[in-house]
Amino acid sequence: MTSRSLHCLRCARPAEGFDGCRTCAAEGIGVNAMPPLADLGGVDLGSCPGGP
């Protein structure tokens, strides 16, 4: 999914705010909305310090 907005983790429909997916909620299923993933294309992750 290339959308720059929140979307449902279950059905991938756009979600409004962090209230979750209205479509899935109408079916009795509570699903959280997910923000778009970061685009790390072209980033050299080997040069970034990190780890637990």
Legacy VTK file of the C-alpha trace (Angstrom):
# vtk DataFile Version 3.0
C-alpha trace
ASCII
DATASET POLYDATA
POINTS 52 float
0.000 0.000 0.000
1.447 3.324 -1.000
-1.080 5.569 0.730
0.271 8.309 2.982
-2.668 8.042 5.403
-3.817 5.683 8.114
-5.255 2.389 6.955
-6.859 -0.698 8.483
-4.566 -3.643 9.202
-7.341 -6.128 8.366
-9.075 -4.799 5.247
-6.590 -2.081 4.134
-9.346 0.523 3.796
-8.504 4.115 4.750
-9.098 4.871 8.433
-9.968 8.233 9.940
-7.881 9.131 12.972
-6.788 6.554 15.507
-10.301 5.293 16.259
-9.759 2.262 14.048
-11.625 0.997 11.028
-15.324 1.855 10.910
-16.030 -0.915 8.382
-14.505 -3.642 10.554
-16.057 -2.133 13.703
-19.489 -2.434 12.050
-18.744 -6.165 11.693
-17.893 -6.358 15.407
-14.142 -6.576 14.849
-11.923 -4.025 16.570
-8.890 -3.243 14.424
-6.343 -0.494 14.966
-5.327 1.848 12.192
-1.741 1.727 10.994
0.282 4.686 9.748
2.200 4.338 6.483
5.575 2.635 6.731
8.712 4.733 6.369
10.378 4.693 2.977
13.951 3.640 3.694
14.943 3.343 0.046
18.418 4.705 -0.497
19.265 4.774 3.211
22.446 2.964 4.245
21.236 1.245 7.391
24.713 -0.171 8.019
25.931 3.310 8.919
23.184 3.827 11.527
23.975 2.809 15.110
21.224 0.823 16.708
20.193 -2.322 18.407
18.473 -3.226 21.629
LINES 1 53
52 0 1 2 3 4 5 6 7 8 9 10 11 12 13 14 15 16 17 18 19 20 21 22 23 24 25 26 27 28 29 30 31 32 33 34 35 36 37 38 39 40 41 42 43 44 45 46 47 48 49 50 51
